[in-house]
Amino acid sequence: MMQQSLFHCGMTTPEPTIVGEALPDIRLEPSLADYDRYLVFFSGGKDSVACFLWLLEQGIPIEKIELHHHLVDGREGSELMDWPVSEDYVVRFAAAFGVRASFSWREGGFEREMLRDETPTAPVHFYTQSGEKRQVGGAGKPNTRRKFPQVSADLSVRWCSSYLKIGVGESYIVNDPVFKEGKTLVLTGERAEESPARARYKTFEPHRSDNRNGPKVFRWVDVYRAVHSWTEAEVWDIMRKYGVNPHPAYHLGLSRMSCMTCIFGSPMQWAMAKKYMPVHFKRIADYEAEFGVTIKRDGSVEEIAARGTAPELDEHWLGIALSKRFTAPILIDPSVWVLPIGAFGESSGPT
């Protein structure tokens, strides 16, 4: 019998500071004029899009903004978890607004990290703002995972967030020399409305890569959760104002743009994956059987999918979502912009 949802004991990654913890700076929001650059951690989901559009609303010059995307599956051929179209959506979004886009990824992505067997975590890759390709890390202590991330707010066991996004983003900031110059404001799209845990996050604090008091290396980096207090309606309103065509996941009926096969998926979402993404679904089910450990505590993905009903999907948007190219326009006339069918729908995603 498969063991249900065994938590992995690994490196603990600090979570965002929550209200009630002491901070050296008690300000609730940044003075935007203090910063030399603005780095939006940009998934392509509605909340990170709203962070970028909010910067435009504040009059921040486009040349000072950068959209930074973490490639969950890496760039070495693994296509287990993420939407195939996401990278191109980010590229085309950035081109539509004339803003710089950059990418970082852990070598081998999600799949290699999951399959580690007495080997170190793989290195992180990225291009510096000067165009130099860099590789950092990859020489740590050997360890074994051989299990999926677990459905938990604890990032030491929900390792997909810590090892493929948070830690990768930190590596980029720490190792690109440009961040040693002046001050950087990182923007992320967590909203209080999404979960009780996110409601408790500080809206403004030093970023985990900050080293403003370092005796040898200076690096001033703050993080601002610019849309933390926003409702979902306010997020869609600003996208309507600018005529932003949402990521295909929303057109397929999802209300949050996580991975295509996100570990937090509901029975409906796993049923949808089984019907429309059968190759990905089978590989995940096979891995669960191989590991003897399920993603969720109450059943395998096969059992979870059996509890849901797959919706009928728009074939046009399904084709785009599962392709490598976003062939629809990024910007459309706001007067004809309509909410995607996923707006205000079932919410299943990180807590």
N, C-alpha and C positions, 0 to 999 in steps of 0.2 A: 504493500500500500504506500502511496506517495505521502511523504511528510508534508503537512500543510504549513506553508509560510514560515520557514525557519529564518529568524533574523540573523544577518551576518554581523559579526563583530569585526570592525575595521577601524580606520582612522575616523575620528570624530571631527566633523567640519562645523565650525561655529555658525549658528543660525543668525538671522538678522536680530538686532537688539529689539527687545520688547519694552513697552511702556512700563516704567517702574524701575528699570535698571539705570544706574548712575552713568552719566556721560559728562565729559569735560565741557561740552558745548550744549547748552539747553535750547538753542534756537530751534524753532519748528520748521523753518524753511530757509533756503539759502538766499543770499544777496547775489543775484545772477551776475551783476556787473563785476564781481570779484574773480570770475573764472576766465581762464584763457582758452579752454576747450570744453565741449560737452559730449560725453560718450553715452549714447543710448544703447543699452543691451537689448537687442532688437530681434525678437523671435519671428516677427511677421504677424503675430497675433494682435488683436484689437487694442490691448492695453499698452503694448510697446509702441504701436502706431500712434495712440493718443499722446504718449509722452513726447514723441517727436513733434507732433502737430502743436502741442502745448508750447514747445520751445519756439516754434514759428510765431505763435500768438504773442509771445513775450518780446518779439522783435530780435531774437538772437540771429546773427548773420549765418547763413547756410554754410559758409566756409569754416565756421568754428564747430560745426556739428559733425559727428561721426556715428554711423549705425554699425554696431558690432554684433555679429551673429555667430553662435556656437553650432558647429556641425555635429549633431549628436551621433551620427553613424560614421563620422570621419570622412576621409577622402580616398580610402583604399579599397573600395569595392563592397563593403558591407552595406546592406540595405534592409536591416531587420526591423527598425523601430520607427523612423521618422517619415514624414510625407516626402516623397521624392521631389515634389515641385518646390519645396520651401526655399532652397538656396536660390533658385532662379527668381522666385517671387521677391526675395530681398534685393537681388541684383537689379531687377527692373523697377522696384519701388524707389531705390536710391537714384537710379538714372532719371526717373520721372521728376524727381525733386531737385536733381543736381547736387546731391549730397554724397559724401564719401561713404563707402561700405567696406567693411573689413570682416575677416573670418578667422576663427581659431578652432582647433579640433584636437582631440586626443587620438594618437595614432591607433588605427584599428577601430576607433569609436566604441560604441556601446558593446558590440559583440565581443571584441577582444578583451575588454575589461571584465565582462561577465565570465569569460572562459579562462581567466587567469588560474594557473595551477602551479603553485610554487615559482611564480615569476613576478617581477616588479610591475607596478603600474606603468603603462606605456608613456612615452614622452608627449609633450604638447607641441603642436606646430602652429605657426602664424607668420604673417608678413608684417614687418615694421612699417611705419608710415613713410620711411625712406625707400621702401620696396625690397628690403633684405628679408629673405626667408630664414626663419629661425626655428630651432628645435631646442626645447628645454626639458629637463627632467628625464625620467626613464631609468634611473640608476638606484632606485630605492630598495627597500627591503623586500625580498620575495614573499609572496603571500598567495593564498588561494581563495577564490570566490566560488565559482561554479554554482551560481544561483542568481535569479533575477533580483533586482531591487525589490524591497518590500513596501507595501502600502502603509506608510507611516509618515508622521511629521518629523520624525527623527532622521536627520540627514546622514547619520552614520550607517543607517540600514537602507534608507532610500538613496542609495549611492549614485543613481543616475543624475540627480541634481547636483550633488557635491563634486563628483569626479568628471562630469561631462559638460557642466555649465559653470558653476560657481568657481571651482578651482581652475578651470581653463581660462576663464575671464581674468582671474587674478594673475595667472602666469603671464598673460598678454600685457597687462598694465605694468607688472614688476619688471618685465624684461625688454620692453620697448623704451629706449632712452628718452623719447619725446616726453614721457610722463614725469621725468625729473625736472622739466622746465615749467615754471609757473604753476597754476592750480587747475585741477581737473574736477568736473562735476559729472559723476556717473548717474544716469537715470534708469530706474527699473520700474516695471508696471504692476507691482502687487497692489491689490485694492482691498480695503477693509471689508467690503461687501462679500468677498469671495469665501471667507471662512473666519471663525473666531480667532484662529492663530494669526492670520494675516491682519486682522483688526488690531492686534496688539503690537504690530511692528512700529518702530520709530519711523517717522516720515523723513527725517534728516539726521545724518550722523556721519562720522568718518568711515570711509570704506575700509574693508579688510586689508587692502593693499596700501593704505595710507602709512607714510613714514615721515610726517612733517617735523618730528623732533629727532630724527635719526642723526647721530653724530657724524656719519660719513656719507650717507645717501639721503638726499632730500627728495621727498615725493608727497605732495599735498593732493590728496584725493578724497572727496566727499561723495556720499551717495544720497540721492533724493528720490523718494517714491512719489513722483509728481502727481499721480492720479489716485493716491491712496484713499482719499475721501470721496472719490467720484462714484456715482452710480453707473450701472451698465448703460442706462439711457443717455447719460452725459457722454460716455465713450462713443456710442453710436452717433450722437448728435454732432460731435466734432468731425467724425469720419464723413458724415453726410455733408457738412459744411465745405469740406475740401474735395468731396467727390471721390474718396478713396474706395476702390473696389476691394472688398475684404478677401483674405486668404480663402482658397477653395474649401477648406474644412468647414467654414461657416455656411457656405452655399450647400454643403451636404447635410446640414442640420445639426452640427455640433455648436455648442455655445462657448466652448473654450478651445483654443488652438494649441493643444498639447501634441505629443507624438501621435502618429497614426495609430499605433498600438500601445497607447499609454497604459501603464500599470494600474492607473486609477479608473480605467474604463468601466462603464456600467454594463449590465447584461445586454442592453440594447446595443452598445458600442462594440462589445465583443461579438455579438451576433452579426453585426454589420461587417466586422473584420472577417469573420468566417465566410460570409457569403460573397463579399466583394474583393477581399484581399486574401484569398485562400492559401496562397503560397506562404505569405508572411505568417498567417495564423497557424498553419501546420508546423512551421519551424519553431514557433513559440511553444506550441503544445508538445512537440517532440523534445524540446529542451527541458520543459517541466518534467516529463517522464524520465529523461536521462539523469537529471539532477536528483529526482526524488523529492523535490521541493516546489511547491506551487507559489505563484505570485501572491495570491490572495489566501486568506486564512480559511475561507468557507468553500473552497473548491478549486479545481483546475480551470483553465480557460475554457476547456470543452464544457465543463459543468456550468460555468458562469454563462457562456453563450447560450446554452440550452434554456436558460431562464428568461432570455430576452427574445425579442422579435426584430429582425432586421427591417428597417424602413425601405421603401422604394426610393432609390437615389436618382438624381438628375444625371443622365448618362454623359451629358456635356461636361459638367463639373467633375464628375468622377474621372473622366478621361484626363482632364487637366491635372487633377490632384495626384494621379498616379503616374504622371509623366515627368520628365526632367525640364520641361519648358512651360512657363506661364504665358499662354498665348492670348489671354484676354487683356483688355486695357487696364492699366493700373488706375488711371484717372478717368472718371466719367462725369457727365454733366450733373451737378448737384440737383438740378431740377427734376431729373428722372431717376435719381438714386433711390433705391428701395432697400429696406432692411433684408438681410439674408435670412433664410428660413431658420437658421440656428439661433438667431437673436432671442434672448430671454428664454431659452430652452433648458433642457436638462443639463445640469452642471456637474461634471465629473472631472476632477483634476487635482493637482497638488494642493494640500492644505496650507 
